[in-house]
Amino acid sequence: MSCRYIIRHRGTPRCDLPGSPYPSRIAAKRAADQAGLAPVEIVTVKRRSA
C-alpha cells in the first residue's frame, strides 16, 4: 500500500488540481498555496495494489 494526499477545501475534495493526489503533505500544501486556497485540510488516501 502507498499513501497519497488530497487537498480538502471547505469540505470538498479538490481532485482537479494539477498533480493530485500528491506524494507528500509538503507537496499538497505547496499546491494549495499556489492555487490560492486557504484554509485547507490535507487528507490521507490509502491505495491498495490489486
C-alpha positions in Angstrom: 0.0 0.0 0.0 1.1 3.5 -0.7 -0.4 6.7 0.8 -1.2 9.8 -1.2 -2.7 13.1 -0.1 -5.6 15.1 -1.4 -6.5 18.7 -0.5 -9.9 19.3 1.0 -11.1 22.9 0.8 -14.3 23.9 2.7 -15.2 20.2 3.0 -14.9 19.5 -0.7 -12.0 17.3 -2.0 -10.1 19.1 -4.7 -9.0 16.3 -7.1 -9.0 18.7 -10.0 -5.7 20.4 -9.1 -2.6 19.6 -11.1 -0.6 16.7 -9.6 -3.4 15.4 -7.3 -3.2 13.0 -5.5 0.1 14.3 -4.1 3.1 12.1 -2.9 3.6 14.1 0.3 1.9 16.6 2.7 4.5 19.2 1.7 3.7 18.9 -2.0 0.0 19.2 -1.2 0.5 22.3 0.9 2.6 23.9 -1.8 -0.1 23.2 -4.4 -2.8 24.7 -2.2 -0.7 27.8 -1.7 -0.1 28.2 -5.5 -3.9 27.8 -6.1 -4.7 30.4 -3.5 -6.7 28.1 -1.4 -6.8 28.8 2.4 -7.6 27.3 4.8 -7.2 23.7 3.6 -7.2 20.2 5.2 -4.8 17.6 3.8 -6.4 14.2 3.8 -4.6 10.9 3.5 -5.8 8.5 0.8 -4.7 4.9 1.0 -4.2 3.0 -2.2 -4.1 -0.8 -2.3 -2.5 -2.7 -5.1 -4.7 -5.3 -6.7 
